[in-house]
Amino acid sequence: DERANRLAHHLRRLGVRDETRVAVLSRPSAEVIVALLAVAKAGGAYLPLDPAYPEERLAFLLADAGVGVVLTQEGLLDHLPETAATVLCLDRDAGRWSDEETASPGLRTHLDQLAYVIYTSGSTGRPKGVEIEHRGLANLVAWHRGTYGISPGDRTTQLAGLAFDASVWEIWPCLAAGATLHVVDEETRLSPEAVVGYIADRGITVCFASTPLAEILLRREWPAHTRLRRLLTGGSVLHQAPPPETPFEVVNHYGPTENTVVSTAGVVAPDGGDGPPPIGRPIWNHRVYLLDRHLEPVPIGITGDIWVGGPGLARCYQRRAGQTADRFLPLPFGGDGGRMYDTGDLGRYLPDGRLAFLGRRDRQVKVRGYRVELGEIEGALRRHPGVHEAVVVSTPGADGHAYLAAYVTSLDREPPAAEDLRTFVRRSLPGYMIPAVFVALDTMPLTPNGKIDRDALPSPSEAQTAGGGHPSAPQRALERQVARVWREVLPTSDIGMNDNFFELGGHSLMLIEVHTRLSGILDRELSVVDMFRYPTISALVTHLDAGLRRVDPTTLADDGGDGAADGPAGGARG
């Protein structure tokens, strides 16, 4: 608190006033929490940024938000784009405010004052900033503390990335309750086994985990000394109920960024029943409306559009009055002058009053818990000089989670190679928005009305990958074996020696599955961290060659030398 006060006084000297945007670009650390507290104490609004974002995206966010100050770490300065904002390093520059007062600046914060701005994917091709006021944050904190009984004796975690709005929910209720917040290090986050050990060994009592991670944690064996009483989850569709022997309560949540993280919550019963668990009921002071296209309520059991309202609603989309007017409407009933937000989701009420989530009605999708507007990816692809038209679709993988496939046409005889397209969009898009598969088409299929017929697009597994095959297909037995394991989990079968696992649609949870399968083949220790460090087949095999003691020769049988996967094509997997 004293460190945050010192930094807050320094921010005031730099001109931070009510609602001044202060960007925070940092890896997980205690300094991040100090920075967020300091921004609030100085009256500003924080803009969380992910160090994994490409420079072009960071530059756009800083300019679009009108950032006055950037708080970062010395090790990230090379990644920070040029900016007119004042840049402070939380580690290197701490001496500049060490002599400031340790007492709070004592500013009065109002409910309608801006607390933070967080960016989501935009349907117009550019990300859009969501402005959240202290009114919504205060309601989230009060509901969370009251519902989950958070007290100074609790130990909670911060697992979500700072630019994921779930971090808001992890951080502020814990601090407001005087509980202990454990900022989980990056290496631990990479391994579900390490997360289980971390939670048990540190006596964590309440933890949030994004849906994909939570589903893996529920399949793990938990130590007898586990003190966890609630595992909170959300961000994607939860596909499974907890096993009967689960030693803690699992609570499923739903909510758009535009409604301060959480709109509904519901405990998931161990038996679960058929289908995905419901998303519960509205949290304190929030409302959920299921409406038809005439904005009239639908009966219980009938599918309707999900609209949400209450104190958590965002003020607006930053500098996007048109989009704000389209998605935030005055309540057509009630007469209290309130507003409601069109989530774009579909749902229906169950007989017991809980809400069942039924998917999207538009082209927005969820990828690993992140909201993604497919139009933003298509816009990035169309900026490539060799691309004439681009269409991006979300396709379910074998693990139930979505991956992205891009279809492109070109005015040139030879379309751009997949590797070229990947490199190009990586300059402006975060990793989770880069398509796993790029498919070259001569022409796009059209409907009778002349619009692109998305339903007629060929399956990624049946179509020709952009740029043809790989000149660097795996050749040696070990290389082909690693490639085969990759094909078993990735959504593509076109894999070369120098292709990056994550750029082919892989993510940390998939890499854990690869690690499990390779560990059964290789008679040596292979850590998940090593696999992050060597994300190409070439680099990984070189690392294995350097220390490999024994490989089961029966697992390295020749597969024909062309690198082709056995069994179903990779596009049907995920």
GUZA-57646 format. One record per residue (C-alpha): residue number from 1; y, z, x. Coordinates in steps of 0.02 Angstrom, whole numbers, plus 50000, padded with zeros to 5 digits. Layout:
GUZA-57646
REC seq    c2    c3    c1
REC NUM     Y     Z     X
...
This chain:
GUZA-57646
REC seq    c2    c3    c1
REC   1 50000 50000 50000
REC   2 50120 50041 50141
REC   3 50077 49879 50232
REC   4 50110 49782 50071
REC   5 50277 49872 50049
REC   6 50332 49826 50224
REC   7 50287 49644 50197
REC   8 50371 49645 50025
REC   9 50536 49704 50101
REC  10 50523 49565 50231
REC  11 50489 49436 50094
REC  12 50645 49494 50004
REC  13 50745 49468 50164
REC  14 50677 49291 50170
REC  15 50745 49258 49996
REC  16 50594 49292 49886
REC  17 50657 49338 49713
REC  18 50585 49340 49538
REC  19 50459 49199 49519
REC  20 50483 49127 49694
REC  21 50322 49036 49735
REC  22 50234 49108 49888
REC  23 50080 49015 49948
REC  24 49934 49113 50021
REC  25 49818 49011 50133
REC  26 49691 49125 50212
REC  27 49507 49158 50242
REC  28 49432 49315 50163
REC  29 49510 49471 50239
REC  30 49601 49633 50199
REC  31 49762 49543 50249
REC  32 49742 49430 50096
REC  33 49746 49581 49980
REC  34 49899 49650 50071
REC  35 49983 49480 50050
REC  36 49949 49469 49862
REC  37 50014 49646 49835
REC  38 50169 49609 49938
REC  39 50211 49453 49839
REC  40 50198 49550 49676
REC  41 50303 49694 49744
REC  42 50437 49569 49800
REC  43 50443 49493 49625
REC  44 50367 49327 49676
REC  45 50221 49228 49608
REC  46 50076 49187 49723
REC  47 49995 49017 49742
REC  48 49817 49034 49812
REC  49 49760 48893 49926
REC  50 49586 48857 49993
REC  51 49573 48825 50182
REC  52 49439 48694 50140
REC  53 49567 48585 50050
REC  54 49616 48426 50145
REC  55 49791 48422 50217
REC  56 49850 48289 50095
REC  57 49804 48400 49948
REC  58 49885 48553 50027
REC  59 50045 48453 50056
REC  60 50049 48398 49873
REC  61 50021 48575 49808
REC  62 50156 48651 49919
REC  63 50282 48518 49867
REC  64 50236 48516 49683
REC  65 50247 48705 49668
REC  66 50412 48714 49763
REC  67 50343 48845 49882
REC  68 50473 48948 49974
REC  69 50359 49047 50091
REC  70 50183 49019 50156
REC  71 50076 49168 50210
REC  72 49931 49114 50319
REC  73 49830 49154 50475
REC  74 49860 49092 50651
REC  75 49691 49004 50655
REC  76 49741 48897 50505
REC  77 49909 48835 50571
REC  78 49835 48671 50633
REC  79 49771 48637 50457
REC  80 49937 48675 50373
REC  81 50037 48516 50334
REC  82 50221 48500 50373
REC  83 50324 48599 50249
REC  84 50503 48652 50224
REC  85 50442 48826 50175
REC  86 50451 48975 50292
REC  87 50280 49005 50371
REC  88 50220 49180 50416
REC  89 50053 49223 50498
REC  90 49981 49382 50426
REC  91 49897 49422 50591
REC  92 50010 49353 50729
REC  93 50178 49393 50648
REC  94 50139 49567 50577
REC  95 50257 49646 50705
REC  96 50404 49560 50621
REC  97 50393 49678 50472
REC  98 50314 49831 50554
REC  99 50482 49923 50552
REC 100 50518 49889 50368
REC 101 50519 50031 50241
REC 102 50351 50097 50184
REC 103 50417 50138 50009
REC 104 50401 50009 49871
REC 105 50551 49895 49840
REC 106 50549 49974 49665
REC 107 50580 49813 49569
REC 108 50547 49809 49382
REC 109 50419 49678 49331
REC 110 50426 49608 49155
REC 111 50278 49548 49051
REC 112 50350 49373 49036
REC 113 50375 49360 49225
REC 114 50266 49239 49323
REC 115 50120 49322 49414
REC 116 50032 49173 49494
REC 117 50012 48985 49489
REC 118 49840 48910 49509
REC 119 49797 48725 49513
REC 120 49661 48637 49414
REC 121 49601 48459 49419
REC 122 49716 48339 49324
REC 123 49666 48197 49207
REC 124 49817 48096 49264
REC 125 49751 48085 49442
REC 126 49848 48232 49512
REC 127 49806 48419 49504
REC 128 49914 48521 49385
REC 129 49980 48697 49411
REC 130 49945 48829 49278
REC 131 50080 48962 49265
REC 132 50011 49134 49218
REC 133 50126 49277 49171
REC 134 50103 49463 49201
REC 135 50070 49484 49014
REC 136 49904 49392 49033
REC 137 49860 49478 49196
REC 138 49898 49651 49123
REC 139 49786 49616 48972
REC 140 49645 49556 49085
REC 141 49659 49714 49191
REC 142 49664 49831 49040
REC 143 49515 49747 48955
REC 144 49410 49745 49113
REC 145 49444 49927 49156
REC 146 49413 49984 48978
REC 147 49259 49879 48942
REC 148 49169 49904 49107
REC 149 49229 50082 49140
REC 150 49302 50046 49311
REC 151 49353 50208 49398
REC 152 49400 50261 49576
REC 153 49216 50294 49610
REC 154 49167 50111 49584
REC 155 49134 49986 49721
REC 156 49164 49803 49677
REC 157 49158 49638 49770
REC 158 49268 49487 49800
REC 159 49147 49341 49819
REC 160 49248 49201 49740
REC 161 49363 49092 49843
REC 162 49547 49135 49826
REC 163 49588 48968 49742
REC 164 49454 48998 49609
REC 165 49535 49096 49467
REC 166 49387 49215 49461
REC 167 49464 49297 49615
REC 168 49608 49357 49504
REC 169 49480 49447 49396
REC 170 49389 49521 49547
REC 171 49544 49587 49635
REC 172 49673 49657 49514
REC 173 49568 49767 49395
REC 174 49486 49848 49546
REC 175 49651 49887 49632
REC 176 49730 49949 49470
REC 177 49585 50070 49444
REC 178 49590 50137 49622
REC 179 49412 50075 49651
REC 180 49349 50008 49818
REC 181 49359 49819 49840
REC 182 49236 49743 49964
REC 183 49298 49575 50029
REC 184 49133 49491 50070
REC 185 49131 49396 50236
REC 186 49100 49209 50238
REC 187 48930 49220 50325
REC 188 48860 49339 50194
REC 189 48919 49227 50052
REC 190 48809 49087 50118
REC 191 48644 49176 50084
REC 192 48586 49250 49917
REC 193 48468 49365 50014
REC 194 48616 49427 50115
REC 195 48718 49452 49955
REC 196 48577 49556 49879
REC 197 48568 49661 50038
REC 198 48757 49679 50044
REC 199 48766 49738 49862
REC 200 48624 49862 49885
REC 201 48672 49931 50056
REC 202 48856 49958 50013
REC 203 48823 50037 49845
REC 204 48912 49902 49746
REC 205 48920 49952 49562
REC 206 49003 49800 49480
REC 207 48996 49622 49547
REC 208 49052 49451 49488
REC 209 48948 49300 49542
REC 210 48979 49121 49488
REC 211 48844 49055 49371
REC 212 48744 48955 49501
REC 213 48739 49103 49620
REC 214 48700 49226 49480
REC 215 48550 49123 49426
REC 216 48480 49133 49602
REC 217 48516 49320 49617
REC 218 48422 49352 49455
REC 219 48266 49277 49534
REC 220 48275 49391 49686
REC 221 48188 49558 49708
REC 222 48314 49700 49712
REC 223 48294 49853 49826
REC 224 48256 50021 49745
REC 225 48421 50093 49809
REC 226 48526 49963 49715
REC 227 48670 50048 49623
REC 228 48733 49891 49535
REC 229 48753 49927 49350
REC 230 48833 49762 49295
REC 231 48823 49583 49360
REC 232 48964 49482 49284
REC 233 48950 49293 49282
REC 234 49041 49139 49219
REC 235 49111 48971 49270
REC 236 48966 48860 49212
REC 237 48831 48859 49079
REC 238 48709 49002 49107
REC 239 48534 48930 49087
REC 240 48428 49086 49091
REC 241 48420 49266 49032
REC 242 48384 49405 49159
REC 243 48201 49452 49186
REC 244 48148 49612 49094
REC 245 48135 49708 49258
REC 246 48317 49672 49308
REC 247 48391 49842 49358
REC 248 48567 49804 49294
REC 249 48657 49730 49144
REC 250 48706 49546 49148
REC 251 48865 49493 49056
REC 252 48907 49311 49023
REC 253 49090 49257 49014
REC 254 49190 49105 48962
REC 255 49371 49058 48981
REC 256 49487 48920 49044
REC 257 49612 48947 49183
REC 258 49747 48923 49051
REC 259 49696 49087 48966
REC 260 49698 49205 49117
REC 261 49517 49184 49173
REC 262 49417 49265 49031
REC 263 49422 49228 48844
REC 264 49251 49289 48785
REC 265 49113 49403 48850
REC 266 48938 49449 48796
REC 267 48792 49550 48865
REC 268 48639 49441 48896
REC 269 48480 49517 48826
REC 270 48329 49512 48943
REC 271 48220 49420 48817
REC 272 48356 49290 48794
REC 273 48271 49180 48665
REC 274 48276 48990 48674
REC 275 48421 48893 48750
REC 276 48569 48950 48854
REC 277 48633 49126 48817
REC 278 48788 49136 48704
REC 279 48961 49166 48780
REC 280 48993 49319 48672
REC 281 49149 49370 48577
REC 282 49336 49370 48616
REC 283 49399 49502 48737
REC 284 49537 49625 48691
REC 285 49686 49545 48601
REC 286 49616 49370 48622
REC 287 49571 49249 48483
REC 288 49450 49105 48473
REC 289 49467 48971 48340
REC 290 49334 48841 48301
REC 291 49426 48697 48219
REC 292 49390 48521 48156
REC 293 49496 48369 48198
REC 294 49619 48419 48061
REC 295 49643 48590 48143
REC 296 49551 48674 47999
REC 297 49423 48812 48033
REC 298 49239 48761 48026
REC 299 49104 48868 47943
REC 300 48978 48975 48038
REC 301 48844 48865 48116
REC 302 48951 48707 48118
REC 303 49012 48630 48282
REC 304 49198 48638 48311
REC 305 49329 48621 48447
REC 306 49361 48784 48540
REC 307 49543 48838 48537
REC 308 49598 49003 48614
REC 309 49751 49112 48589
REC 310 49823 49281 48632
REC 311 49923 49363 48771
REC 312 49822 49277 48907
REC 313 49889 49103 48869
REC 314 49979 49020 49013
REC 315 50164 48990 49001
REC 316 50143 48804 49035
REC 317 50083 48672 49156
REC 318 50208 48673 49297
REC 319 50328 48524 49284
REC 320 50217 48440 49155
REC 321 50305 48462 48989
REC 322 50208 48320 48906
REC 323 50037 48390 48950
REC 324 50094 48564 48899
REC 325 50149 48500 48728
REC 326 49983 48409 48705
REC 327 49871 48557 48743
REC 328 49972 48710 48687
REC 329 50011 48703 48501
REC 330 50095 48824 48379
REC 331 49967 48917 48273
REC 332 49946 48820 48111
REC 333 49901 48980 48021
REC 334 49947 49163 48035
REC 335 50135 49142 48037
REC 336 50161 49256 48189
REC 337 50241 49123 48297
REC 338 50094 49122 48416
REC 339 50016 48978 48510
REC 340 49841 48914 48540
REC 341 49766 48810 48680
REC 342 49647 48663 48661
REC 343 49506 48696 48786
REC 344 49421 48529 48757
REC 345 49257 48624 48735
REC 346 49139 48624 48586
REC 347 49055 48775 48511
REC 348 48985 48853 48353
REC 349 48974 49029 48286
REC 350 48802 49107 48273
REC 351 48760 49212 48118
REC 352 48793 49373 48215
REC 353 48969 49318 48262
REC 354 48936 49272 48443
REC 355 48995 49104 48509
REC 356 48876 48970 48573
REC 357 48948 48846 48700
REC 358 48898 48665 48666
REC 359 48983 48566 48806
REC 360 49138 48457 48825
REC 361 49213 48329 48708
REC 362 49315 48241 48844
REC 363 49287 48184 49024
REC 364 49315 48352 49106
REC 365 49159 48422 49189
REC 366 49109 48578 49285
REC 367 49044 48559 49462
REC 368 48984 48722 49542
REC 369 49100 48820 49429
REC 370 49254 48713 49465
REC 371 49341 48614 49329
REC 372 49346 48431 49377
REC 373 49441 48292 49289
REC 374 49346 48132 49327
REC 375 49508 48033 49312
REC 376 49578 48119 49466
REC 377 49430 48060 49571
REC 378 49441 47884 49498
REC 379 49626 47879 49542
REC 380 49589 47929 49722
REC 381 49456 47792 49736
REC 382 49571 47658 49664
REC 383 49696 47693 49802
REC 384 49569 47625 49927
REC 385 49625 47446 49971
REC 386 49447 47380 49950
REC 387 49418 47453 49776
REC 388 49465 47356 49619
REC 389 49393 47471 49485
REC 390 49313 47642 49494
REC 391 49217 47747 49369
REC 392 49150 47922 49403
REC 393 49018 48007 49296
REC 394 48934 48176 49298
REC 395 48744 48172 49302
REC 396 48628 48321 49283
REC 397 48516 48356 49431
REC 398 48341 48427 49431
REC 399 48412 48604 49454
REC 400 48512 48588 49293
REC 401 48680 48577 49383
REC 402 48789 48423 49384
REC 403 48825 48304 49526
REC 404 48952 48162 49533
REC 405 48912 47977 49547
REC 406 49048 47846 49579
REC 407 49035 47663 49528
REC 408 49152 47540 49613
REC 409 49191 47355 49606
REC 410 49282 47257 49739
REC 411 49380 47096 49749
REC 412 49299 47065 49917
REC 413 49126 46993 49939
REC 414 49069 47149 50032
REC 415 49114 47314 49948
REC 416 49171 47462 50054
REC 417 49029 47565 50126
REC 418 48989 47731 50048
REC 419 49035 47819 50210
REC 420 49205 47732 50210
REC 421 49238 47782 50029
REC 422 49186 47961 50064
REC 423 49302 47973 50214
REC 424 49446 47899 50114
REC 425 49438 48017 49964
REC 426 49407 48167 50077
REC 427 49590 48151 50132
REC 428 49652 48202 49959
REC 429 49508 48286 49866
REC 430 49420 48452 49897
REC 431 49236 48445 49941
REC 432 49170 48488 49768
REC 433 49260 48333 49697
REC 434 49185 48207 49819
REC 435 49047 48104 49733
REC 436 48872 48126 49799
REC 437 48826 47945 49764
REC 438 48928 47785 49776
REC 439 48861 47633 49683
REC 440 48928 47456 49708
REC 441 48933 47342 49555
REC 442 48983 47159 49541
REC 443 49070 47197 49375
REC 444 49087 47346 49261
REC 445 48989 47339 49096
REC 446 49107 47321 48949
REC 447 49102 47365 48765
REC 448 49142 47232 48632
REC 449 49320 47301 48633
REC 450 49337 47264 48819
REC 451 49328 47445 48878
REC 452 49212 47506 49014
REC 453 49044 47549 48937
REC 454 48996 47709 49028
REC 455 48832 47721 48934
REC 456 48780 47552 49006
REC 457 48807 47601 49189
REC 458 48644 47592 49287
REC 459 48560 47752 49342
REC 460 48617 47799 49518
REC 461 48434 47800 49570
REC 462 48411 47620 49513
REC 463 48573 47546 49576
REC 464 48626 47478 49745
REC 465 48718 47605 49853
REC 466 48890 47545 49906
REC 467 48884 47460 50074
REC 468 48696 47435 50073
REC 469 48567 47535 50169
REC 470 48588 47644 50321
REC 471 48581 47570 50495
REC 472 48539 47743 50562
REC 473 48387 47787 50456
REC 474 48281 47930 50525
REC 475 48146 47865 50644
REC 476 48056 48010 50730
REC 477 47929 48114 50634
REC 478 48037 48271 50633
REC 479 48190 48171 50579
REC 480 48093 48094 50435
REC 481 48027 48263 50382
REC 482 48201 48339 50375
REC 483 48260 48184 50279
REC 484 48116 48203 50156
REC 485 48164 48384 50120
REC 486 48345 48330 50096
REC 487 48290 48198 49970
REC 488 48194 48329 49873
REC 489 48354 48425 49834
REC 490 48497 48300 49852
REC 491 48547 48176 49716
REC 492 48531 48026 49833
REC 493 48390 47946 49933
REC 494 48504 47843 50045
REC 495 48516 47961 50193
REC 496 48562 47920 50372
REC 497 48552 48020 50531
REC 498 48738 48057 50534
REC 499 48768 48087 50349
REC 500 48842 48258 50310
REC 501 48735 48360 50191
REC 502 48886 48420 50093
REC 503 48962 48247 50077
REC 504 48800 48186 49996
REC 505 48823 48308 49852
REC 506 48746 48460 49934
REC 507 48817 48634 49918
REC 508 48775 48806 49985
REC 509 48642 48843 49854
REC 510 48554 48677 49887
REC 511 48560 48712 50073
REC 512 48471 48877 50042
REC 513 48332 48781 49956
REC 514 48321 48662 50105
REC 515 48315 48813 50220
REC 516 48171 48887 50120
REC 517 48070 48726 50129
REC 518 48103 48695 50314
REC 519 48062 48875 50357
REC 520 47888 48844 50288
REC 521 47866 48699 50409
REC 522 47948 48762 50568
REC 523 47872 48909 50662
REC 524 48037 48979 50719
REC 525 48191 49068 50655
REC 526 48313 48947 50574
REC 527 48463 49035 50498
REC 528 48565 48971 50352
REC 529 48718 48986 50464
REC 530 48639 48865 50588
REC 531 48613 48741 50447
REC 532 48797 48754 50400
REC 533 48839 48729 50584
REC 534 48729 48573 50597
REC 535 48753 48481 50430
REC 536 48683 48311 50487
REC 537 48502 48267 50523
REC 538 48551 48213 50698
REC 539 48637 48377 50741
REC 540 48503 48484 50658
REC 541 48358 48397 50745
REC 542 48447 48409 50913
REC 543 48467 48595 50881
REC 544 48284 48610 50832
REC 545 48227 48513 50986
REC 546 48320 48634 51095
REC 547 48222 48785 51037
REC 548 48074 48728 50933
REC 549 47913 48819 50980
REC 550 47789 48743 50861
REC 551 47789 48621 50716
REC 552 47640 48607 50599
REC 553 47584 48428 50640
REC 554 47509 48404 50467
REC 555 47682 48417 50392
REC 556 47752 48282 50506
REC 557 47637 48142 50453
REC 558 47711 47968 50471
REC 559 47789 47912 50308
REC 560 47798 47729 50350
REC 561 47948 47731 50466
REC 562 48076 47672 50340
REC 563 48135 47842 50285
REC 564 48089 47807 50102
REC 565 48059 47962 49999
REC 566 47890 47995 49921
REC 567 47888 48020 49732
REC 568 48035 47994 49615
REC 569 48196 47917 49678
REC 570 48327 48037 49742
REC 571 48451 47995 49605
REC 572 48343 48089 49480
REC 573 48355 48248 49581
REC 574 48498 48369 49610
